[in-house]
Amino acid sequence: MPRSVPTICPYCGAGCGFYVNVEKGRATNIEYMADHPASEGALCSKANASLEVLYHPDRLLHPVKRSGDQLTRISWDEALEAAARGLAGTLRRFGPDAIGILSSSKCSNEENYLIQKLARLLGTRNVDNCARLCHAPSVVGLNRSLGAAGMTNPFADLANSRCIFVIGSNLAENHPVMSRWIHKARSKGAIVIVADPRRTPTSWMADHFLQLRPGTDVALINAMASVAIEQGLIDRQFLDLWTCGYQELKSSVKDCTPSWAEGITGVPAEDIVSAAQAYAASPASSILYSMGITQHTTGTDNVQALANLALICGQIGREGTGLLPLRGQNNVQGACDMGALAEFYPGYRRADDPSSIEHFRQAWSASDLPVGRGLTATEMIDAAADGRIRAMYIVGEDPVNSEPHGGHTITALESLDLLVVQDIFMTATASHADLVLPAAAWAEKEGTYTSTERRVQWSCRAVDPPGEARTDLQIVCSLGKRLGLPLDYPDASAVLAEINRLVPAYQGITRDRLGPGGLIWPCPSVNHPGTPILHSSGFKTADGRATLLPVHYRPPAEKPSERFPFTLTTGRIALHHNAGSMTRRSPSLMQRAPNLFVEINPADAARLQIEDGDDVEVSTARGRTRAAARTTGRVSRGVVFMPFHFPGTNILTPDARDSQAGIPEFKVAACNISRSD
Ligand code: SF4
């Protein structure tokens, strides 16, 4: 009998739902989910092509082990035994801090919960996920300012916004289905402000487009705050009731005049004033941002500056307002909620707080658990390079392509005594592994995923995994058992039941309540309807008030120089996703977006005698790569842009990091560009 199985899109954090139609055990096509609350039946090109990935001939079918330069097929028994023996040996010889575990924001909540539990029961503090590369500054900055890091309002609520400020996000390409909500708001008269170093399809929606220099966001946002204060557009009643620190903030932005900001950002002062007036004076304004804000050495400052702006204008805690950080991967929100982070146990219980440790020690019947912040994903790569980390277990991540300074990442992974990689394809990272474990893809397993809206949805299993591939949940439990750890769960529902007990925001999100559209956390009891809008009756802080935290403009870590006179900025395009391990295996997407390119302003191209389509070399202090030139007015003079979905881009990006959240500065690198003759 043909079946229609409800699943959640495996790509971005928007969390669109669709059905996989199955006949005779094979997924035949996808069908739109018209009643889905966020996507309303729409899907973008990536989801429409997702079955191509499921049935790609490159899928890993059997465990393999390295012998010299060869990877040879082995049984699951041999693979799990070798992985367990290697991890136990590292533990014995070098202690738990010599083990690093990367969890996957492509995996379900239940799988992330188990991966971080395995890490902590093993005794290592070093567990992290790729949120470190996208929204760690939101986790740090919003928790500090507001007491909670989630997106404050759901997408559908944008229809109630009268002004929408999009900064550092090209959502028309990166969260395309969600940009429909901005179009809806516009058609009802909302004003749209877009700030970005590039003219993108998102900027085409803008009434005010602010083309700022890369890495100058704090100057722009502080100047907007200064205009709001100077022109009396702030919400005094809201400030008095719900915030602390206003006087300090006011004096910190006093000198951040629009003309000062113009000198730093390149945005005309009068445009800054108009944008600030539109945002502050509207009855309901929302802010949407993404990695253009977070992937900087000032990522946390950028997030806090945005929180300050929203708070002084009282644009939070109501319909049509709020801060909406757009998460990149389908379950990056859930991976963080589940504690797959160096500084947090599940439910954002601090890893350096002994009471958190005692709570989980008792709940997990563990004799001991590690206390204190572990190494972040990027720090684990450094630690592998200098010998502090000797073994890594990497689930569903491809740091060779996703971490900055790719050459350094390869050297680090090759220095390990043991590298175990679990994935659906032989990624660039897996090709350096000692053991590769074949995993099931999204439609081959069940479990919950938490979208960027905090919407927790159950995705059903449509088909069986290919060959001998197993679900990540099965693999982690089997590995845990071989290591003597109590990880014995029959299925995702059993893990979710434990999450319901231990993570307060998920307490009421039980398996039997998860119908179409899911539930939005916090959902503290089984009778609770979920919480679409955060902070409507105060903030999740000790006194219920948000904190205004002054931040000061600091330039990016790298400046253009004589040797590297351009600024390279990176980002995503509509037809590919993240490191590209899935979308580069989709023939229909590859036909339309086949290769790495670099955008360069026509005036710069003419000076360098580069023509559109030329093969060029882009170099930084860390390496060089080749790409096809695209001459376009989308980028300003002196700025070049490359997407990061192809091997090559992250060879160039810098090691410099935000000292507060540990995110690398993917968005600004000094580079050179020349024709490759
Ligand atoms: Fe999938 Fe994101 Fe596209 Fe929705 S917008 S279909 S979640 S990639």
Boltz pocket constraint, residues with backbone or C-beta under 6 A from the ligand:
constraints:
  - pocket:
      binder: B
      contacts: [[A, 9], [A, 10], [A, 11], [A, 12], [A, 13], [A, 14], [A, 15], [A, 16], [A, 39], [A, 42], [A, 43], [A, 44], [A, 45], [A, 46], [A, 47], [A, 174], [A, 175], [A, 176], [A, 177], [A, 178]]
      max_distance: 6.0
